[in-house]
């Protein structure tokens, strides 16, 4: 049984078909790179994966069950999404990173926060910073940290290195690679062909909402 399966999925908005008849099987542990021109439907596929939007036609199954029947809040504990434009609370870094603990009614684990900062090579002194005082690259790293405080089954990444310099891109790539090696399934939208070839085991090419190719490279 596939971990996540799309069967003839289409998504239409305002009489425009954004995703058309997509069928795709994603296995546990896959690292799927999604590529294609801007506006081709890549981000829509990720939004469909975590029930931010619902398909107009077709079905999506997660662990063999209809994804649309999952409680959205519970689903997001298992499928985590890091957006291209970091979505963070207008508060401190600490409050953003402690939110996943509150969501699960669990005590904050300071050791886990230190572990994350070490992985991203950032100082824990950033915890008390206001989000508005962070650079775009810092916001992106904090958003990614928050999405993996509790390791999800599936991690959805939308151009998460686009605002980073070369050094920080390499740090983030290393973290993402380690997550996949630990068994987390990754779906990563990127415009960087080198990233796709280096880390993914499958590359999905989408154009005008349709699959042009699905290439297994490992």
C-alpha positions in Angstrom: 0.0 0.0 0.0 1.3 3.4 -0.9 1.7 6.0 1.8 0.0 8.7 -0.3 -1.9 8.0 -3.5 -3.5 10.4 -6.0 -6.1 8.8 -8.3 -7.2 10.9 -11.3 -7.1 14.1 -9.2 -8.1 17.4 -10.7 -8.4 20.9 -9.1 -10.3 23.7 -10.8 -10.6 27.3 -9.5 -12.7 30.0 -11.2 -13.1 27.9 -14.3 -9.4 27.3 -14.6 -8.0 23.8 -14.3 -4.8 24.0 -12.2 -4.2 20.3 -11.8 -5.6 17.9 -14.4 -6.1 14.1 -13.9 -3.1 13.5 -11.7 -2.4 9.9 -10.7 0.7 9.4 -8.5 1.8 6.9 -5.8 4.2 8.0 -3.1 5.9 5.4 -1.0 7.1 5.7 2.6 10.7 7.1 2.5 10.4 8.6 -1.0 12.2 11.8 -1.7 10.2 13.3 -4.5 11.3 16.5 -6.3 8.6 18.4 -8.1 9.7 20.6 -10.9 8.1 22.7 -13.6 7.6 26.3 -14.7 6.0 28.9 -12.5 2.2 28.5 -12.4 2.3 24.9 -13.5 0.4 23.6 -10.5 3.3 22.4 -8.3 2.2 24.3 -5.1 -1.4 23.2 -5.7 -0.2 19.6 -5.5 1.4 20.2 -2.1 -1.8 21.9 -0.8 -3.8 18.9 -2.0 -1.4 16.6 -0.1 -2.3 18.1 3.3 -6.0 19.0 2.7 -5.5 22.7 2.6 -7.7 22.4 -0.5 -9.9 19.6 -1.8 -9.8 18.0 -5.2 -12.5 19.0 -7.7 -12.4 15.4 -9.0 -10.6 12.2 -8.1 -9.4 10.9 -4.7 -6.3 11.1 -2.5 -5.6 8.3 0.0 -3.3 8.5 3.0 -2.5 5.1 4.5 -5.2 3.7 2.3 -7.9 6.0 3.7 -9.6 9.0 2.1 -7.5 12.0 2.9 -10.6 14.2 2.9 -12.0 12.3 5.9 -9.1 13.1 8.2 -9.5 15.9 10.8 -7.4 18.7 9.2 -5.7 19.5 12.6 -4.8 15.9 13.2 -3.6 15.5 9.7 -1.1 18.3 10.0 0.5 16.5 12.8 1.4 13.8 10.3 1.9 15.9 7.2 3.9 19.1 7.7 4.1 21.9 5.1 6.8 24.6 4.9 5.7 27.4 2.5 7.8 29.4 0.1 6.9 32.5 2.0 7.4 31.7 5.6 4.1 31.8 7.6 5.1 32.7 11.1 3.2 34.3 14.0 4.0 38.0 14.5 5.6 37.2 17.9 8.9 35.8 19.2 10.9 33.0 17.7 10.3 31.1 21.0 6.5 31.3 20.7 6.6 30.1 17.1 8.7 27.1 18.0 6.8 26.2 21.1 3.5 26.2 19.3 3.8 22.5 18.1 4.1 21.5 21.7 1.0 23.4 22.7 -0.9 21.9 19.8 -0.2 18.5 21.1 -0.7 19.4 24.8 2.9 18.4 25.5 5.5 20.2 27.7 8.1 22.2 25.8 11.3 20.3 25.4 14.3 22.7 25.6 16.7 20.0 24.5 14.7 19.6 21.3 14.9 23.3 20.6 18.6 23.3 21.2 19.0 20.3 18.9 17.2 22.2 16.1 19.2 25.3 16.5 22.4 23.2 16.4 21.3 21.4 13.2 20.6 24.8 11.5 23.8 26.3 12.9 21.9 29.1 14.6 22.3 30.5 18.2 19.5 29.9 20.7 19.9 33.6 21.6 17.5 34.0 18.6 14.7 32.5 20.7 13.8 35.9 22.2 13.9 37.8 18.9 10.8 39.3 17.4 9.9 37.7 14.0 9.8 41.1 12.4 13.5 41.6 13.2 14.6 38.5 11.3 15.9 38.5 7.8 14.1 36.6 5.1 16.5 33.7 5.3 16.3 33.5 9.1 12.5 33.4 8.8 12.7 30.6 6.4 14.9 28.5 8.7 12.7 29.2 11.7 9.6 28.1 9.7 11.4 24.9 8.7 12.4 24.3 12.3 8.8 24.6 13.4 7.6 22.2 10.8 10.0 19.5 12.1 9.8 20.0 15.9 7.9 16.8 15.9 9.1 14.7 13.0 6.1 14.3 10.5 5.6 11.3 8.3 5.5 13.5 5.3 7.3 16.9 4.9 6.1 19.2 2.1 8.7 21.8 1.0 7.9 24.7 -1.3 11.1 26.4 -2.6 12.5 26.5 1.0 16.0 27.5 -0.1 15.0 30.2 -2.5 15.7 33.0 0.0 18.9 31.5 1.4 22.6 32.2 0.5 24.8 29.4 -0.6 26.1 28.6 2.9 22.7 28.4 4.5 21.3 26.5 1.5 23.9 23.8 2.2 23.0 23.7 5.9 19.3 23.3 5.1 19.9 20.7 2.4 21.9 18.7 5.0 19.0 18.8 7.5 16.5 17.7 4.8 18.7 14.9 3.6 19.1 13.6 7.2 15.3 13.8 7.7 14.8 11.6 4.7 17.5 9.2 5.8 15.6 8.9 9.1 12.6 7.7 7.1 10.6 10.9 6.6 9.0 11.1 3.2 9.9 14.4 1.4 8.1 16.2 -1.4 10.2 19.2 -2.4 9.4 21.8 -5.0 12.6 23.3 -6.4 13.8 25.2 -9.4 17.3 23.9 -8.8 18.0 20.9 -11.1 21.2 20.1 -9.1 19.1 19.8 -5.9 16.7 17.4 -7.6 19.5 15.2 -8.9 21.5 15.2 -5.7 18.8 14.4 -3.2 15.6 13.0 -4.8 14.9 9.4 -5.7 12.1 10.5 -8.0 11.5 13.6 -10.1 8.0 14.6 -11.0 7.8 17.2 -13.9 4.5 19.1 -14.1 3.4 21.6 -16.7 0.1 23.3 -17.1 -1.3 21.1 -14.3 -0.4 17.8 -16.1 2.4 15.3 -15.4 5.0 15.4 -18.2 7.2 12.8 -16.6 8.0 10.8 -13.5 11.6 9.7 -13.4 13.0 7.3 -10.9 16.7 8.1 -10.5 17.7 5.8 -7.6 
